[in-house]
Each structure stands twice: as C-alpha cells, then as structure tokens.
Amino acid sequence: MIGGHVTFTIVHSFIGYMSYIGNQNGVLAGVFVFLVVYQMTSGPICWVYAAETSVDVALGFILMTLYGNVVVLS
C-alpha cells in the first residue's frame, strides 16, 4: 500500500511535468500508469473494507465519499 501511494506521487509529478512541457502523449501514458497502479493497490480495498465493516446507513455515506474521491482523482 505504501509503495502504491509513493508511486501515485511519482506518477502525478510525471503527469504535471508532461503537462507543463506540453507533451500530451506523456500525460496520457501517466494517466494509464496511474490507473493500473490504483487498481492494483488501494482502489478495490476501500470498497471491500467499507462493505464488510459498516451497516447499511453508514455504507451509503461511505460509498458517496468514495465516489467523490474517485471523481477528484480522475
């Protein structure tokens, strides 16, 4: 998990640099790498953990928060 978040930092920095220099193919490659790393590390764990540890009312609030996080990340 920690390695995944360190990789998020590196990939986001890479995307920012590629965007700054105007290399759109680099930005696209960075986004794809981010998606792969996210799906292999913390992406699915949040959903499984929320479903296993909360009741129905809290699950609705947690999933709304998780969807908001996904929107911010994308």
C-alpha positions in Angstrom: 0.0 0.0 0.0 2.7 2.5 0.9 4.6 1.7 -2.3 1.4 2.3 -4.3 1.0 5.8 -2.7 4.6 6.6 -3.3 4.0 5.6 -7.0 0.9 7.9 -7.0 3.2 10.8 -6.0 5.7 10.0 -8.7 3.1 9.5 -11.4 1.3 12.7 -10.5 4.6 14.6 -10.7 5.3 13.0 -14.0 1.8 14.0 -15.4 2.3 17.5 -14.1 5.7 17.8 -15.8 4.5 16.4 -19.1 1.5 18.8 -19.0 3.9 21.7 -18.3 6.1 20.9 -21.3 3.1 20.2 -23.5 3.6 16.5 -24.1 0.1 15.1 -24.4 1.3 11.6 -25.1 3.2 11.6 -21.8 0.2 12.8 -19.9 -1.9 10.0 -21.4 0.8 7.4 -20.5 0.9 8.8 -17.0 -2.8 8.5 -16.6 -2.8 4.9 -17.8 0.1 4.1 -15.3 -1.8 5.8 -12.5 -5.0 3.8 -13.3 -3.1 0.5 -13.3 -1.3 1.3 -10.0 -4.5 2.5 -8.4 -6.4 -0.7 -9.4 -3.6 -2.9 -8.1 -3.2 -1.2 -4.7 -5.8 0.9 -2.9 -8.6 1.0 -5.4 -10.5 -2.2 -4.6 -9.5 -2.4 -0.9 -11.6 0.7 0.1 -14.8 -0.8 -1.4 -14.3 -4.2 0.2 -13.4 -2.8 3.6 -16.4 -0.4 3.6 -18.9 -3.2 2.7 -17.5 -5.6 5.4 -17.3 -3.2 8.3 -20.3 -0.9 8.2 -24.1 -1.0 8.4 -26.4 0.0 5.6 -26.9 3.7 6.5 -23.2 4.2 7.1 -22.4 2.3 3.9 -24.3 4.8 1.8 -22.4 7.7 3.3 -19.0 5.9 2.9 -19.7 5.0 -0.7 -20.7 8.6 -1.5 -17.4 9.7 -0.1 -15.5 7.1 -2.1 -17.2 8.1 -5.3 -16.3 11.7 -4.5 -12.7 10.6 -4.0 -12.7 8.8 -7.4 -14.1 12.0 -9.1 -11.3 14.1 -7.5 -8.6 11.5 -8.6 -9.9 11.3 -12.1 
